[in-house]
Amino acid sequence: MYPTLAERFEFISTACDYVTNKINSAQNENQSGNKHLVPIISFSFVNTDMRVEFRKRFPHSEWILVDTSKDLAEERILSREDHFYKGSGG
C-alpha cells in the first residue's frame, strides 16, 4: 500500500515544519551565540517531490548523496519492519 499524492504532500509539509521547529528551538537555546548550529537531516530514500519541497523550504541547504550498491540498498529495505515499501522484489 502506497500513500496517495495528498498523503505524500501532507507528510512532506509536516516533515518540513518539524525541521523548522527544531531549528528554531535550537537557535533559541543558543541565544548566547557561542555555538555554530549545523542541522543534519538524513533520508534513507527521497523521491523527487520530497527533494523539491525541502529545497524550497530550506534554500541554503547543502545536499549530499551517499551512494550504495543495489544489493546493500535492497538488504536495508527488506530489513525494515512495518514499512510500506519492501523493495523491488528481485
C-alpha positions as CSV (number, residue, x, y, z in Angstrom):
1,M,0.0,0.0,0.0
2,Y,1.5,3.3,-1.1
3,P,0.5,6.7,0.2
4,T,-1.7,8.9,-2.1
5,L,-0.2,12.1,-3.5
6,A,-2.2,14.1,-1.0
7,E,-0.8,12.0,1.9
8,R,2.7,12.4,0.5
9,F,2.3,16.2,0.3
10,E,1.0,16.3,3.9
11,F,3.9,14.2,5.1
12,I,6.4,16.4,3.3
13,S,4.8,19.6,4.7
14,T,4.7,18.1,8.2
15,A,8.4,17.0,8.0
16,C,9.5,20.5,6.9
17,D,7.5,22.1,9.7
18,Y,9.1,19.7,12.2
19,V,12.6,20.6,10.9
20,T,11.9,24.3,11.1
21,N,10.6,24.0,14.6
22,K,13.7,22.0,15.7
23,I,16.0,24.6,14.2
24,N,14.1,27.4,15.8
25,S,14.2,25.7,19.2
26,A,17.9,25.0,18.9
27,Q,18.6,28.6,17.9
28,N,16.5,29.8,20.9
29,E,18.6,27.6,23.3
30,N,21.7,29.1,21.7
31,Q,20.9,32.7,22.3
32,S,24.4,33.4,23.6
33,G,25.6,32.5,20.1
34,N,28.5,30.6,21.4
35,K,27.7,27.5,19.2
36,H,27.6,27.2,15.5
37,L,24.4,25.3,14.6
38,V,24.5,22.9,11.7
39,P,21.3,20.8,11.3
40,I,21.7,17.5,9.5
41,I,18.7,15.7,8.0
42,S,19.1,12.1,6.9
43,F,16.8,10.3,4.4
44,S,17.1,6.7,3.6
45,F,15.2,7.3,0.3
46,V,14.0,10.5,-1.2
47,N,11.7,11.0,-4.1
48,T,11.8,14.0,-6.3
49,D,8.7,15.6,-4.7
50,M,10.4,15.5,-1.3
51,R,13.7,16.9,-2.6
52,V,11.8,19.8,-4.4
53,E,9.8,20.7,-1.3
54,F,12.7,20.5,1.1
55,R,14.8,22.7,-1.3
56,K,12.1,25.3,-1.4
57,R,11.7,25.4,2.3
58,F,15.5,25.2,3.0
59,P,17.1,27.0,0.1
60,H,20.5,27.4,1.7
61,S,20.9,23.7,2.5
62,E,23.6,21.6,1.0
63,W,22.7,18.2,-0.3
64,I,25.0,15.2,-0.1
65,L,24.2,11.9,-1.8
66,V,25.8,8.8,-0.1
67,D,25.7,6.1,-2.8
68,T,25.4,2.5,-2.0
69,S,25.2,-0.8,-4.0
70,K,21.8,-2.1,-5.2
71,D,22.4,-5.2,-3.0
72,L,23.1,-3.3,0.2
73,A,20.1,-1.0,-0.5
74,E,17.8,-4.0,-1.1
75,E,19.1,-5.6,2.1
76,R,18.3,-2.5,4.1
77,I,14.9,-2.1,2.6
78,L,14.0,-5.7,3.3
79,S,15.1,-5.4,6.9
80,R,12.5,-2.6,7.6
81,E,9.7,-3.6,9.8
82,D,6.1,-2.4,9.1
83,H,7.3,-0.2,6.2
84,F,5.0,0.2,3.1
85,Y,7.9,-0.3,0.6
86,K,9.5,-3.7,0.6
87,G,11.9,-3.4,-2.3
88,S,11.9,-4.4,-5.9
89,G,11.2,-8.0,-5.2
90,G,14.2,-9.3,-7.0
